[in-house]
């Protein structure tokens, strides 16, 4: 789960049921409405504060990113989302560019990054990237939807580095499969070793690969609705109405257990274009 769900939980919601079950139904409906109305623009997950928690990877990607940006001369951040993670950096190189494909995120990233001297380029995620060969000595990305290694290698200078945090295999699949049932083929996607092999095939030297499996707790069904609306690739075509019955089962499970537990997977990958 990208972003940073906070560590606190809200005060308990209404848990008392009238003789006809109406109060419990009203609480469920209110939670669905909250999740359905929440703004999912950008890549900021603070709406989940008090509704969900997620462990953070041990390597501290934002810190590593800031350190590398401070030493770079020309940087490119791919699929920057709303620019929130990139904006955490204390300083940027003389040439700093970010790409994003989704128009609401482009607008959000522009407002956030332009005052910091970062140019935001609206471009599809698919190749080619709209930049010349060997244009950057640092290319970065946090949770890219797609990774085109040959394009990354092309725009890197000799000796340049790609540093990224990728989503790993079966991330969030406890929730995905709660709604969709078993997804054995999809579980095998985003394997870090396969990605490292693809980077090598593109001519890059893989310097580092680190992996982590991280605990997620969803504390109410509104958090699940929010995530499913924001992370549209989890359950393509998700709507509250279509999945209402299953969401009600999820709500009842959270009420009984206190949380729905899932796991995210992440890997840090660093690769270099040989000099």
C-alpha positions in Angstrom: 0.0 0.0 0.0 1.7 3.2 -1.1 1.6 6.3 1.1 1.7 6.4 4.9 -1.4 5.2 6.8 -1.0 6.6 10.2 -0.4 4.6 13.4 -3.5 5.7 15.3 -7.1 4.4 15.0 -10.3 6.3 15.2 -12.7 6.1 18.1 -14.8 3.0 17.7 -17.7 3.3 15.3 -21.3 2.4 16.3 -21.3 -1.3 17.1 -24.6 -1.7 18.8 -27.4 -3.3 16.9 -31.1 -2.6 17.1 -33.5 -5.5 17.2 -33.9 -5.2 13.4 -30.2 -4.8 12.7 -30.8 -1.3 11.4 -28.1 0.5 13.4 -25.4 -2.0 12.2 -26.7 -1.6 8.6 -26.5 2.2 9.0 -22.9 2.1 10.2 -21.9 -0.1 7.3 -23.7 2.2 4.8 -22.0 5.2 6.3 -18.6 3.7 6.0 -19.2 2.8 2.4 -20.3 6.3 1.7 -17.2 7.7 3.4 -14.9 5.6 1.4 -16.7 6.3 -1.9 -16.7 10.1 -1.4 -13.0 10.4 -0.3 -10.7 12.3 -2.7 -8.3 9.8 -4.3 -6.4 12.3 -6.4 -2.6 12.3 -5.9 -0.4 9.9 -4.1 -1.1 11.1 -0.5 -2.6 8.5 1.8 -3.1 10.6 4.9 -6.9 10.0 4.5 -6.2 6.6 5.9 -4.8 7.9 9.2 -6.7 6.2 11.9 -8.3 3.7 9.4 -5.3 1.6 8.3 -1.7 1.0 9.2 1.2 -0.4 7.2 4.8 -1.3 8.1 7.5 0.6 6.3 10.4 -1.0 4.4 13.6 -1.0 6.5 15.7 0.8 3.9 14.0 4.2 4.0 13.4 5.0 0.3 12.6 8.7 0.7 15.9 9.2 2.6 17.9 7.3 0.0 16.2 9.3 -2.8 17.0 12.6 -1.1 20.7 11.6 -0.7 21.0 10.6 -4.3 19.3 13.7 -5.6 21.7 15.8 -3.6 24.6 14.3 -5.5 23.1 14.2 -9.0 23.5 16.7 -11.8 20.4 15.7 -13.8 17.6 13.5 -12.5 14.4 11.9 -13.8 11.6 10.6 -11.6 9.4 8.2 -13.5 5.6 7.9 -12.8 5.9 10.4 -9.9 2.2 10.2 -9.0 1.2 13.4 -7.3 4.9 14.2 -6.6 4.5 13.8 -2.8 7.5 11.5 -2.3 9.8 13.4 -4.6 8.9 16.6 -2.9 10.3 15.3 0.4 13.8 15.8 -0.9 15.7 18.7 0.6 17.3 19.8 -2.7 17.3 18.9 -6.3 20.0 18.9 -9.0 20.2 21.7 -11.6 18.2 19.7 -14.0 15.3 17.8 -12.4 12.4 16.3 -14.3 9.4 14.1 -13.3 6.9 12.2 -15.5 3.3 11.3 -14.9 0.5 10.0 -17.1 -2.7 10.5 -15.1 -4.0 14.1 -15.6 -5.2 14.7 -12.0 -1.8 13.6 -10.8 0.0 15.8 -13.4 -1.8 18.8 -12.1 -1.1 18.0 -8.5 2.6 17.2 -9.1 2.9 20.5 -11.1 1.6 22.5 -8.2 3.8 20.7 -5.7 7.1 20.4 -7.7 7.3 23.4 -10.0 8.0 25.8 -7.1 10.9 23.5 -6.2 12.4 23.7 -9.7 11.3 20.3 -10.9 9.7 20.2 -14.4 6.7 17.8 -14.6 6.2 16.2 -18.0 2.8 14.7 -18.9 3.6 11.6 -20.9 2.2 8.0 -21.2 3.9 5.3 -19.2 4.7 3.4 -22.3 7.9 4.0 -24.3 9.5 6.0 -25.7 10.4 8.5 -23.0 10.4 12.0 -24.4 14.1 12.6 -23.6 17.4 12.2 -25.5 19.9 9.5 -25.0 22.2 9.7 -21.9 20.2 12.7 -20.6 20.3 11.8 -16.9 22.8 10.5 -14.3 20.0 9.5 -11.9 16.7 7.9 -12.8 14.3 7.1 -9.9 10.8 5.7 -9.4 8.6 4.7 -6.5 6.0 2.0 -7.2 6.0 2.3 -11.0 3.1 0.5 -12.7 5.3 -0.5 -15.5 9.1 -0.7 -15.9 10.7 -0.3 -19.3 14.3 -1.2 -18.7 15.6 -0.5 -22.2 14.3 3.1 -22.0 15.8 3.5 -18.6 19.1 2.3 -19.9 18.8 4.6 -22.9 18.3 7.8 -21.0 21.0 7.0 -18.4 24.5 8.4 -18.8 27.4 6.1 -18.7 27.9 5.4 -15.0 24.4 6.6 -14.2 22.1 4.9 -11.7 18.5 3.7 -11.5 17.3 3.7 -7.9 13.7 2.6 -7.2 11.3 1.0 -4.8 9.0 -1.4 -6.7 5.8 -3.2 -5.6 6.6 -6.9 -5.2 4.6 -10.1 -6.0 1.1 -10.7 -4.4 1.1 -7.3 -2.7 -2.3 -6.7 -1.0 -3.6 -10.0 -2.3 -5.4 -10.9 0.8 -7.9 -8.1 0.0 -7.8 -8.7 -3.7 -8.6 -12.4 -3.4 -11.2 -11.7 -0.7 -13.2 -10.0 -3.5 -12.1 -11.9 -6.5 -11.2 -15.3 -5.3 -7.8 -17.1 -6.0 -5.5 -15.4 -8.5 -2.6 -17.8 -8.9 -1.2 -16.3 -12.1 -1.3 -12.8 -10.9 0.5 -13.8 -7.7 3.6 -14.6 -9.7 4.0 -11.2 -11.3 6.5 -8.5 -10.2 9.1 -11.1 -9.1 12.2 -9.1 -8.0 14.7 -11.6 -9.5 12.8 -11.6 -12.8 13.0 -7.8 -12.8 16.7 -7.9 -12.0 17.2 -10.3 -15.0 15.3 -7.9 -17.2 17.5 -5.0 -16.1 20.6 -7.1 -17.0 19.1 -8.0 -20.4 18.8 -4.2 -21.0 22.5 -3.8 -20.4 22.4 -2.6 -16.8 24.5 -3.8 -14.0 22.4 -4.7 -10.9 24.0 -3.4 -7.8 21.5 -4.2 -5.1 18.1 -5.9 -4.6 16.4 -6.0 -1.2 13.0 -7.3 -0.4 10.4 -6.8 2.4 7.0 -8.3 3.3 5.1 -5.7 5.4 1.9 -6.0 7.5 -1.2 -4.0 6.6 -4.2 -3.6 8.9 -7.5 -2.2 7.6 -9.5 -1.0 10.6 -12.7 -0.3 8.8 -14.4 -1.1 5.5 -14.1 2.5 4.3 -10.3 2.1 4.2 -10.8 -0.9 1.8 -13.1 1.1 -0.4 -10.6 4.0 -0.5 -7.8 1.7 -1.5 -9.8 -0.1 -4.1 -10.8 3.2 -5.7 -7.3 4.6 -5.6 -5.3 1.5 -6.6 -7.5 0.7 -9.6 -5.3 -2.2 -10.8 -6.1 -4.2 -7.6 -9.7 -5.0 -8.7 -10.2 -3.5 -12.2 -13.6 -2.0 -12.6 -14.3 -1.9 -8.8 -17.5 -0.2 -7.7 -19.1 -0.2 -4.3 -22.4 -1.4 -5.7 -21.0 -4.4 -7.6 -19.0 -5.6 -4.6 -21.4 -4.5 -1.8 -22.2 -8.0 -0.6 -18.6 -9.0 -0.3 -17.8 -5.6 1.3 -20.4 -6.4 3.9 -18.7 -9.7 4.6 -15.4 -7.8 5.0 -17.1 -5.3 7.3 -18.4 -8.1 9.5 -15.0 -9.7 9.7 -13.4 -6.4 10.7 -16.1 -5.9 13.4 -15.4 -9.4 14.7 -11.6 -9.4 14.6 -10.8 -5.6 14.9 -8.9 -5.5 11.7 -8.4 -7.1 8.3 -4.8 -8.2 7.9 -3.0 -8.1 4.6 0.6 -7.8 3.5 2.4 -5.6 1.0 5.6 -6.6 -0.7 8.3 -4.2 -1.7 11.8 -4.4 -3.3 14.5 -1.9 -3.5 16.5 -2.2 -6.7 19.6 -0.3 -7.8 21.1 -0.7 -11.2 23.9 1.1 -13.1 24.7 1.7 -16.7 28.3 0.6 -17.0 30.8 3.3 -17.9 
